Amino acid sequence: MIRYLVLIEVIELPSQIIEQSGGVLGIRDFGALESALAQPHMTFGGEELYPTLVDKASAIGFSLVMNHPFKPPLFPFPPYRNGWRRWGIAEPVCRAGGFPP
């Protein structure tokens, strides 16, 4: 059984990452964040659109990258800063499924 991240967990993860790497804390668009978290649950015709753990983590990551729910960093450098927040959410999904980081 897969354990899905809930909204409060996703809101707390970026704060931990920002404490370590710097950046701006906050959610720019709660709707986009909720949409990203809903992606792994999507079905069509009674079949899961993202059946495997890797598919589910990829769907979350892709949705976070495309919809930009987090506030952007103050400066564009280093460019990986916002990416770390996205990976910080996809990575626990992978760990919960037994995949190494």
C-alpha positions in Angstrom: 0.0 0.0 0.0 1.4 3.4 -1.0 1.4 6.2 1.6 0.6 9.5 -0.1 1.9 12.8 1.2 -0.8 15.2 2.6 -0.9 19.0 2.2 0.6 19.8 5.6 3.6 17.6 5.0 4.2 19.2 1.6 4.0 22.7 3.2 6.5 21.8 5.9 9.1 20.1 3.5 10.2 23.3 1.7 10.7 25.1 5.0 13.2 22.4 6.0 15.0 22.7 2.6 15.1 26.5 2.7 16.6 26.4 6.2 19.5 24.4 4.8 19.9 26.1 1.4 18.3 29.5 1.6 15.5 31.0 -0.4 12.0 32.4 0.1 9.4 30.5 2.1 5.8 30.3 1.1 3.2 29.0 -1.2 2.4 31.1 -4.3 -0.6 29.0 -5.4 -2.4 26.5 -3.1 -4.6 25.3 -6.0 -1.5 24.3 -8.0 0.0 22.5 -5.0 -3.3 20.6 -4.3 -3.5 19.8 -8.0 0.1 18.3 -7.9 -0.8 16.2 -4.9 -3.9 14.9 -6.6 -2.0 13.7 -9.7 -1.0 10.3 -8.4 -4.7 9.5 -7.5 -6.0 10.1 -11.1 -7.8 7.4 -12.9 -9.5 7.0 -16.3 -12.0 4.3 -16.9 -11.4 2.8 -13.5 -7.6 2.4 -14.2 -4.9 4.3 -12.5 -3.1 6.7 -14.8 0.1 6.4 -12.6 0.1 2.7 -11.4 3.7 2.5 -10.1 5.5 4.4 -7.4 7.9 5.9 -10.0 5.0 7.0 -12.1 3.3 8.6 -9.0 6.5 10.4 -8.0 7.1 11.6 -11.6 3.5 12.9 -11.8 4.0 15.0 -8.6 7.4 16.3 -9.7 6.2 17.2 -13.2 3.1 19.0 -11.9 5.2 20.9 -9.4 7.7 22.0 -12.1 5.0 23.0 -14.5 2.6 24.8 -12.1 5.2 26.6 -9.8 3.2 26.5 -6.6 6.1 27.7 -4.4 7.3 31.3 -4.2 10.3 31.8 -6.4 13.8 32.5 -4.9 14.8 36.1 -4.4 17.7 35.8 -6.9 17.9 33.4 -9.8 21.3 32.0 -8.5 21.8 29.3 -7.6 19.4 28.0 -10.2 18.8 24.7 -8.4 17.2 26.3 -5.3 13.5 26.0 -6.4 14.3 22.6 -7.9 15.4 21.3 -4.5 11.9 22.1 -3.1 10.3 20.0 -5.9 12.7 17.1 -5.3 12.1 17.4 -1.6 8.5 16.5 -2.2 9.1 13.8 -4.8 11.9 12.1 -2.8 9.8 11.0 0.2 7.3 9.4 -2.2 10.2 7.3 -3.5 11.6 6.5 -0.1 8.2 5.4 1.1 8.2 2.9 -1.7 11.6 1.5 -0.8 13.5 3.3 -3.5 16.9 4.7 -2.5 17.4 8.5 -2.6 
